[in-house]
Amino acid sequence: MRYRTIGTDPQTRREVSVLSLGAMLFGTATDEATSYAILDRYVEAGGTFIDTSDNYAFWVNGGQGGESEELLGRWRRNRGIGDEILVATKLGARPLAPGTSFTDNPEGLSAKVIRESAERSRERLGMAKLDLLYAHIEDRTVPLRETVEGFAELVAEGAVGLLGASNHRAWRVERARSLAAAAGLPGYEVLQYHHSYLQRRTDLPSDLDPDGNPGAVGGDLASYLRAEPELTLVAYSPLVKGSYTRPDKPLGAEYNLPSAPGRLAALREVAAQTGATVNQVVLAWLIGGEVPAIPLVGASSVAQLDESLAAVDLELTAEQRSRLDGAY
């Protein structure tokens, strides 16, 4: 395993593995025994960065979520896991009532919700301090200053370490960070977005924003990350839910760009040269990119996880990376 540092403050920054494990479906679609086996294998391989949310996975059983955090809490107690494993969670997108959705009935990002939801996440996870807490989605019904100050209060109290944002417009992230900096408060340092080798259309209307998908890395966010190298990008769904390799999971309309055929051809070419799988090349490309990302991978079996873990040791040559970067 390889590692990198996230965060800049000596009091809160952490060293984490360059591959993160997503626990979204643990405790719901993925049963407890399988979830434990995947978690155990990840830790055995040196993995130290696990991701969840307070709303995972509300859509599986028509509830409000929390099952993933609860399972991780049981696993941590059962295995004696402590501060050596960073567990990141998110708040803001938990449905307020069973049978509803975060798109029409989210908990939001008021100071009251931030405090109460963080406390419930700590209880479910069995953690005195949340290592990394994300604002899961935007909440434009609440003044941004209130959200910034609400998160900062938890850091000041020692209830939270690092702060992050997911599925936010780049300008909203910058505005929040500017408000925090001007007030001498901690701000977002980790950004979690969908990012993969195939470029994704960001203009299609989404449930979160009629102007397009705010949860995918587009030109604005990519430019922002280059200009702010102290920020960490965590790339969720890097393997696009299996669509690189599974005929039964074809790419959706959001990947229907002129660049797609050329990039897929380059990907297959480099995979053949390295003897690695296409998925492993995608993960290696992300880890070693000009703006390095921490891929956040899901797994429903130990075998799937092992394929992803092997990508950590895959070193792409300068020529191979140039071939991948220049394919359009």
C-alpha positions in Angstrom: 0.0 0.0 0.0 1.1 3.6 -0.6 0.0 6.6 1.5 -0.5 10.4 1.2 -1.3 13.2 3.5 -4.7 14.9 3.5 -5.2 18.3 5.2 -2.7 21.0 6.0 -3.2 21.8 9.6 -0.7 19.8 11.8 -3.5 19.3 14.3 -5.9 17.6 11.9 -4.0 16.4 8.9 -3.9 12.7 8.4 -1.9 10.1 6.4 -4.2 7.8 4.5 -3.9 5.0 1.9 -4.1 6.1 -1.7 -7.1 3.8 -2.3 -10.2 4.4 -0.3 -12.9 1.8 0.4 -16.6 2.8 0.0 -19.0 1.2 2.5 -22.2 2.5 0.9 -24.0 -0.8 0.7 -22.5 -2.5 3.7 -25.3 -3.6 6.0 -28.0 -3.5 3.3 -27.3 -4.9 -0.2 -24.0 -6.4 1.1 -24.6 -8.7 4.1 -22.7 -8.4 7.3 -20.4 -11.4 6.8 -19.4 -10.3 3.3 -18.9 -6.7 4.5 -16.7 -7.8 7.4 -14.6 -10.0 5.0 -14.1 -7.0 2.6 -13.2 -4.7 5.4 -10.8 -7.2 7.0 -9.0 -7.7 3.6 -8.8 -4.0 3.0 -7.1 -3.4 6.4 -4.9 -6.4 5.9 -3.6 -4.9 2.7 -2.8 -1.6 4.5 -5.9 0.3 3.6 -6.7 3.1 6.1 -9.4 5.3 4.5 -13.1 4.1 4.7 -16.0 6.2 3.4 -19.7 6.2 4.3 -22.6 8.6 4.9 -25.5 9.1 7.3 -27.9 8.4 4.5 -26.5 5.1 3.2 -28.4 3.2 2.0 -31.9 4.7 2.4 -33.0 3.6 -1.1 -32.4 -0.1 -0.4 -35.1 -0.5 2.2 -37.1 2.7 1.9 -35.8 4.1 5.2 -33.6 7.0 6.1 -30.2 5.3 6.0 -27.6 4.8 8.8 -27.2 1.1 8.2 -23.7 1.5 6.8 -22.5 3.6 9.7 -24.0 1.1 12.1 -22.3 -1.8 10.5 -19.0 0.0 10.5 -19.5 0.7 14.2 -20.1 -3.0 14.9 -17.0 -4.0 12.9 -14.8 -1.4 14.6 -15.9 -2.7 18.0 -15.5 -6.4 17.0 -12.1 -5.9 15.5 -10.8 -3.4 18.0 -10.3 -0.7 15.4 -9.1 2.7 16.6 -7.6 5.8 15.2 -5.4 3.9 12.8 -8.3 3.7 10.3 -9.8 7.0 9.1 -13.5 6.8 8.7 -15.1 9.6 6.7 -18.8 10.2 6.7 -21.2 12.8 5.3 -24.3 14.7 6.3 -26.9 16.9 4.6 -28.5 14.4 2.3 -30.4 12.1 4.8 -34.1 12.0 4.0 -36.2 13.6 6.8 -38.7 10.8 6.6 -38.8 7.1 5.5 -39.9 6.7 1.9 -38.7 10.1 0.8 -35.6 11.2 -0.9 -32.7 13.6 -0.4 -33.7 15.4 -3.7 -37.1 16.5 -2.2 -36.8 16.1 1.5 -33.1 16.4 2.7 -32.0 17.2 6.2 -29.9 20.1 4.8 -27.0 22.0 6.3 -28.3 24.3 9.0 -26.2 24.6 12.1 -28.8 22.6 14.1 -28.7 19.7 11.6 -24.9 19.7 11.4 -24.6 19.4 15.1 -27.4 16.8 15.6 -26.5 14.7 12.5 -22.8 14.6 13.4 -23.7 13.4 16.9 -25.9 10.6 15.6 -23.1 9.6 13.2 -20.6 9.5 16.0 -23.0 7.3 18.0 -23.6 4.9 15.1 -19.9 4.6 14.3 -18.8 4.4 17.9 -16.4 7.3 17.5 -15.7 10.1 19.9 -14.4 12.1 17.0 -15.3 12.0 13.3 -12.1 11.9 11.3 -13.5 13.6 8.2 -16.9 15.0 7.8 -18.4 16.1 4.4 -21.2 18.4 3.5 -22.9 15.8 1.2 -24.9 18.1 -1.0 -25.5 21.9 -1.2 -28.2 23.6 0.8 -29.1 27.0 -0.6 -31.9 27.5 1.8 -29.4 28.2 4.6 -26.9 31.1 4.7 -23.5 29.7 3.7 -22.0 31.4 6.7 -24.2 29.4 9.0 -23.1 26.2 7.4 -19.4 27.2 7.6 -19.7 28.2 11.2 -21.7 25.1 12.1 -18.9 22.8 10.8 -16.2 24.9 12.4 -17.8 24.7 15.8 -17.5 20.9 15.8 -13.9 21.1 14.8 -13.2 23.6 17.6 -14.9 21.3 20.1 -12.8 18.3 19.0 -15.9 16.4 17.6 -14.6 16.5 14.0 -11.1 16.5 12.5 -11.1 17.4 8.8 -13.9 19.0 6.7 -14.9 18.2 3.2 -17.6 18.9 0.5 -19.2 16.7 -2.1 -21.5 17.4 -5.0 -21.0 21.2 -4.7 -20.5 23.7 -7.5 -16.8 24.9 -7.5 -17.9 28.5 -6.8 -19.8 27.4 -3.8 -16.8 25.5 -2.4 -14.6 28.6 -3.0 -17.1 30.9 -1.4 -17.4 28.7 1.7 -13.6 28.4 1.9 -13.2 32.2 1.6 -15.8 32.8 4.3 -13.9 30.4 6.6 -10.5 31.9 5.8 -11.7 35.4 6.4 -13.1 34.4 9.8 -10.0 32.4 10.8 -12.1 29.1 10.8 -11.3 25.7 9.4 -12.7 25.1 5.9 -13.2 22.3 3.4 -9.9 20.5 2.6 -11.2 17.3 0.9 -13.5 17.3 -2.1 -15.4 14.2 -3.1 -16.7 14.0 -6.6 -17.4 11.5 -9.4 -14.2 11.3 -11.4 -12.9 8.6 -13.8 -10.8 8.2 -16.9 -13.8 8.6 -19.2 -15.0 12.2 -19.3 -18.6 12.7 -18.2 -21.1 15.2 -19.5 -21.8 17.9 -16.9 -24.5 19.7 -18.9 -27.3 17.2 -18.4 -29.9 18.3 -15.9 -29.8 16.4 -12.6 -31.9 16.0 -9.5 -29.5 18.2 -7.6 -29.2 21.1 -10.1 -31.2 22.0 -13.3 -28.0 23.5 -14.7 -26.3 20.1 -14.9 -24.5 17.6 -12.6 -22.6 19.4 -9.8 -21.2 16.0 -8.6 -18.8 15.3 -11.5 -15.4 16.8 -12.1 -15.8 19.3 -14.9 -13.6 22.0 -16.3 -14.3 24.5 -13.5 -13.5 22.0 -10.7 -10.4 20.6 -12.5 -9.1 24.1 -12.9 -9.8 24.9 -9.3 -8.0 21.8 -8.1 -4.9 22.7 -10.1 -4.9 26.2 -8.6 -5.4 24.9 -5.1 -2.9 22.0 -4.7 -3.5 21.8 -0.9 -7.0 20.4 -1.6 -7.5 16.6 -1.9 -9.7 15.1 -4.5 -11.5 11.8 -3.6 -12.9 10.2 -6.8 -16.1 8.3 -6.2 -17.5 5.7 -8.8 -14.1 5.7 -10.5 -15.0 2.4 -12.3 -18.4 3.7 -13.3 -20.3 0.9 -11.6 -18.5 -1.8 -13.7 -19.3 -0.3 -17.1 -15.7 -0.5 -18.3 -15.8 -4.3 -18.3 -19.3 -5.6 -17.9 -21.5 -5.9 -21.0 -24.6 -6.0 -18.8 -23.8 -2.5 -17.5 -23.4 -0.3 -20.6 -22.2 3.3 -20.3 -25.1 5.8 -20.0 -25.9 8.9 -22.0 -23.7 10.9 -19.6 -20.6 9.4 -21.2 -21.8 9.9 -24.8 -19.0 12.3 -25.8 -16.9 12.3 -29.0 -13.8 11.5 -26.9 -15.2 8.2 -25.5 -14.2 5.8 -28.3 -10.7 7.1 -28.5 -10.2 7.0 -24.7 -11.6 3.5 -24.5 -9.2 2.4 -27.2 -6.3 3.9 -25.4 -7.4 2.3 -22.2 -7.5 -1.2 -23.7 -4.1 -0.6 -25.4 -2.4 0.3 -22.2 -4.1 -2.5 -20.3 -2.7 -5.0 -22.9 0.8 -3.5 -22.6 0.9 -3.7 -18.8 -0.9 -7.0 -18.4 -3.3 -5.3 -16.0 -7.0 -5.1 -16.2 -8.8 -2.1 -17.6 -10.1 -1.3 -14.2 -6.6 -1.3 -12.7 -5.3 1.1 -15.4 -8.1 3.5 -14.6 -7.3 3.5 -10.9 -3.5 3.8 -11.5 -4.2 6.7 -13.9 -6.2 8.5 -11.2 -3.7 7.9 -8.4 -0.7 9.1 -10.4 -2.4 12.0 -12.3 -1.2 15.6 -12.6 -3.8 16.3 -10.0 -3.7 13.1 -8.1 -7.0 11.6 -6.9 -7.7 9.1 -4.2 -10.1 6.6 -5.9 -13.0 5.6 -3.7 -13.9 2.0 -4.8 -16.8 -0.1 -3.8 -16.7 -3.9 -3.6 -19.3 -6.6 -3.2 -16.7 -9.4 -2.8 -13.1 -9.8 -1.7 -12.1 -10.7 -5.3 -13.4 -7.3 -6.5 -11.5 -5.5 -3.8 -8.3 -7.5 -4.6 -8.4 -6.3 -8.2 -8.6 -2.7 -7.1 -5.8 -3.2 -4.5 -3.5 -4.5 -7.1 -3.8 -1.2 -9.0 -1.8 0.6 -6.2 1.4 -1.0 -7.4 0.8 -0.4 -11.1 3.2 2.2 -12.4 2.3 3.7 -15.7 5.2 4.8 -17.8 5.4 8.4 -19.0 4.6 7.2 -22.5 1.5 5.2 -21.4 0.3 8.2 -19.4 0.8 10.5 -22.3 -1.2 8.0 -24.5 -4.0 8.0 -22.0 -4.0 11.8 -21.4 -3.9 12.6 -25.1 -6.7 10.3 -26.3 -9.7 12.2 -27.7 
